[in-house]
């Protein structure tokens, strides 16, 4: 997955979860076995709630701390 963002005013409303659900559903429809993303470290709990798991160590991207996260879509 590339970039995903929610306007500050809309955070905490469930909008991000709905966007992520739609992205994951499309990936399943397209037959992708796994999703991989680089999450800002503060967003790790958001992605973990829907099954993404942290992979590796923290790194810097665009001057912001990130972590790689993955989620298996098919067994």
Buried (B, 14 or more C-beta within 10 A) or exposed (E): BEEBEBEEEEEEEEEBEEEBEEBBEEBEEEEEEEBEBBBBEEBBEBBBEEEBEBEEEEEEEEEEEBBBBBBEBEE
